[in-house]
Amino acid sequence: MFRIKQTKNKYSLDRLAKKYYRKLNPCAPKRKTHTLENRIKEQEKAETVIEKKRFYQLLTQNHCANLKKIIIGKPAVLEAWYNRVESLVNRKEILPLWEIKNGKIKSTDFGNEILSLFNYKGQRKSEYTFYWLFKELNILVCPYCGTSYLEFIDTPKPKLRFHIDHFIPKAMAPYLSLSFYNLIPACNNCNSGEKGEKFFRPSTHIHPYIHDFNQWAKFTISAPIISNNLKSFDIQIKAISHRKRIEKAKKDLNLEPIYKNFKNRVIRLDEIKNEYNETAKQSLLNNGTYSGTIFSNREEVLAYIAKTTDIPYNEEEARNKCLGKMRLDLAKEFGILDP
């Protein structure tokens, strides 16, 4: 729902991506032989099938410069690499990496070989690197749907209580299985249910690292709420801009049907709207106090209302709360908060 902009320590995503690459390729002598770069170099030297060898040569060129681009490259770079590899497959210069079986995308034997070489499963199983990575990103709510918290277990063994989605599916691009900008923390429903192996592209879909659903769309209701009746309205997502991408997100992630489950939250917002109408706000401004201090302006009144009713007051608060965007948008629409 909100663009992933910076890390917990306020430095750029690109800087974090470079630190992540160094974790995959440690400089310590005792660990150097286990680096991603060395595994691919060794595979390139040992490979005898020319259509496979060409692929590994592509990655190891210029001291693995292409491999580094694949790991830390931004979404547009990753999509360009996907297109490049598919072009080589179509020209039969390298072996196919994926196929469709029984209507589902499946990795070929060569695709599985690459996935094993990159060791995504091993990284996911140990969770050390990914735990560090997503702790640094400090993403607390699923960026696709905004309805589920992403939980960490710190002790006794660090563990992620959420899924890692591959924006471009790893079955189709196993060489992107460890790519920083291809790894999206997600809830179980989005990763395994709604998105699954659907082929998302940064050029056509909303990518949480570079696009901002929050600025491009807003939540609204289809009709006024009548007597707390859940059937009197629907929750809708209205595109403000980039309509095609918003419609794809709504369809591919099944967003509006998912949000039907949270109509009771909208009913509560409607109740708050009545409790804190303009007369009540003016009364607080003129007479009310908070922590012994008289409210000096309207902003302080609105911040007090948001805090006491657990409504996000702004985008910063909304991005860290489940249903944060919906509650913030509707609080503004209902007049609880100012637009």
N, C-alpha and C positions, 0 to 999 in steps of 0.2 A: 504493500500500500504506500509506503514511503521510500523514497530513494535512499540507498545506502551510501552515505556521503563521506564519512570519516571514521577513524578508529576511536577506541575508548580513550587513547592518549592524545587525541586531537591531531594526529599526523595523517598524511594522505594515504589513500588506498594504494597508490603506486609504490610508496615506500614500504608498506606492509607486504605487498606482493614480492618485492625484492628480498625482504627478510624471509619470507616463506620459501623462496627459491633456494636461499642459503641453507635452510633447514633440510630441504630435500637433497642438498649437495654439500654436506658438512666438510670443513677443511681439516678437521682433526685427522692425523695420519692413521689412527686405528680404525676410523670409520670411513675413510676415503674410498676404499674399495667397494663399499656398499652404496655409493651415491647413484642417483638416477643417471647422471651423465656416464659413469663408468659402466653401468649395466648395459646401456644402449651401445656404447663403443664396443664392448666385448661381443654383443650380439651381432653388430655390423661386421666385425672381423670374422666371426665364426660362420656367418650365414652363407649357404651355398646356392640357395634358390635366388636367381637374379631378380625376380619380381618382388621378393622380400628385401633383398639387399639394397635395392634402389631406395626403398622407403627409409631404411635406417641410415643410409648415406645422406639422405636429405636432412635428417635430424642432426647428424654429427658434423655437417659442414661448418668450416670456420670456428673450430673449437666449440662445437655444440651451440653456436649462436642461434640457430633456428629452434633448437629445443628450448632455449631460454625464452624466445619470443612466444612459443606455444604455452609455456607455463605462466608467464607474467603479462602476456599481451592482452590488450583491452578487447571487449566483446567484438568489435568490428574486425580486429586482427584475427581473432579465433574463427570468425565466420569466413574470412578470406582464406585461412588455412584449410578449413573444411572444403570450400569450393575447389581449392588447388588440388587437394588429395583426391577428391571425387573426379576431377578432370583427368588425373593420372590413371585412375582406375578405369575410366571410360576409354582411355587410349591403350589400355592393357599394359601399361608400364609397371604398375604394381597390382598385386592381387586384391580382389574385393575384400572389404572389411566387414560388410554387413549384407544381409539378405532378408527377404520377407518369407516367413514360414507360417502357414495357417493364419495369415492376416496380421501377423505380429513381426516387428523388427527384431532380428536376432543377429548376434555377432557370428561371423564365419570363424573357422579355425584360426585363420591369420589374425582376425580381430581379437579373438580371445588370447592369442599369443602376445599381442601388443599390450592388452589390458593386464596380463600377468606380468609382463616386463615392467610396466609402469607401477605395478604393485598397489593399485588402488585398494584392493581388498585388505592387503596387509596394513596399509595406512589407516584404513577405516577400523580394522579390528583393534589395532593398538591404541588408536584415538589420540595419541600424544600430540602429534602435529596438528591435527584438526581441532582438538580441544584448545590448544594454544591459539590457533588461527581465529576461531569463532569467539573465543573469549576477548581477543583483541578487537574484533569487529563490534562486539557488544550489541548484537541484534537480539532483542528480547521477544519480538513478536514475528510470526511468520510473514515475510514480506510479500507473499503472493495473495493471501486471503485476509490477513489481519485479524483472524478469529482465535488463534491459539498461541499460547506462550511457548517459547523455546527454552527448555530447561537444561541446566547443567548439574551434574553431581560432582562435587569437589573431592569428597573422601568416601571410602579409603582409596579408591582408584578413580581418577578422573574419567567421566563418561558423559557423552552427549545424549540427552533424552529427546532427540529430534532427528529428522532425516537430513541427508544432503542430496539435493537435487542437482542433476547435470542439465544446465539450460539447453545445450546441444547434447542430446542423449549419448551416453558413453557407449551404447551398443552400436551407434553409427560412427562415432569418432572416439575410439578408445584412447588415442593419443592426447585427447583433451580431458581425460579422466581426472588429472591432477591440476588442471589449469585454474589458476586463482579466480579469474572472472567467469569461469564456467561452473563454479561451486556455489550453489545457492542454499542456505539453510532454510528448511521448510518443514511444515507439519506433516504428519503421516498422511492426512487426507489429500493434501496438495501433491505430495511426491508420489505416493503409491496409488492414489485414487483418481484425482481429477487430471493432473498433468501427465503422470506416468511417462510413457515413451513418446508422447506427442513431440513432433519436430518443431521446436521453437527456434526462431532466428532473431538475432539482434536487429536486423533490418526491417522486420515486420511485426515483431512482438514487443511487449513492454519488458525491458530488462532491468531488474532492481538496482543494478550498479550504475546505470547511465540514464534511466528514464524515471520520471516522477509521476506515478499514478495520482498522487495527492493533488498535484497542480492541474492535471488533465481531466479529472472527473470529480464528481461530488455525489454524496448520498442525498436522496430526497424521498418523500413519500408520495404515493399516487393520489391520495385524497385525504381530506381532514379526518382525524380520528373521532369516531362517534362513540361516546359512552364506554370508553375502554374496550371497545369491540375489536378483537384481533382481525376479524374478517373485513373490517371497514376500510382497510388500506393495505398497500403493499410497499415494501422497501425497494427502491429503484436506484440504479446507478446511472447518472446522467453525464454524458461526455461534454466537457467544456471545450476541449480541443483534441486533435489526434484521434478523431472518432474511430477510424478503422482499427487502430491498436487497442482502444478501449473496448470495442465490440469483440475483438478476438479474445481479450482477457476475460470478459464476462462469459463468453461461450466456452472457451477451453478450460477455465477454472470453475465454471458453474457457479459464479459468484452470487447472482441474485437469488437462486433457489437456496443456497447455503444461508444467506442472510434472512430468509424467511423464518429460520429457527430462532431469531433474536427479536421478534416483534415485541416481546414483553419489555425489552429494554427501551423500545421506542415509546411504549405506553408510559413507562416511568418518566421519560423525558417530557411527555405531554403533561404529566402531573406536576413536574417541577416547573414547567412553563406557567402553570396556573398559580403555583405557590409563590413564584417570584415574578409576578407581573410588574409592569412599570410603576404602579403605585407602591408595591412592596420595595422595589429597588430605590425609589425616591425616599421612602421612609427610612431605609437603612442609611442612605447618604446623609439625611438630615439629622437622624437621631441615633442610629445604631453605632455600636462600638465593637471592636475586635481586638482582643488582647489589651484592652484598656485604652485603645487609641480610636479616636473618631475617624471615620472614613473621610479622606480628604478629596477624593475624586471618584468618578464612576468606575474607573479601571480597578480600583481597590475593592469596590462593591462586587464587581463581576468576578474577580479572582476569589473573593470570599465565597460566593455562591458556588463556583466551580469546585472549590476545595471541599465544602460541606456536603455536596451532592455527588462527589467523585466523578465529575465531568472533566475531561481534559480542557485546560484553559487555552492552550495553544498547540502548535504543531509539535514542539519539543516534548510536551507531555503526552500527546496523542500517539506518537510513534512508539512509546514504551508501554502502552496499554492495549489489551485485547479490545477489539471493536473501537479502538481509539478514533480512527478517522470517521467512522459512522457517527459516533457520539458527538464529536466536535462539529461535523457538518450539520447535523440535525439540531444541535444546541443553538447554532447560529440561525438556522432556518426558523426555529420556533421562537427566536427572540430571547432565549435565555442569556446568550452571549451576543455581543455586537458582531456584525459581519466583518 
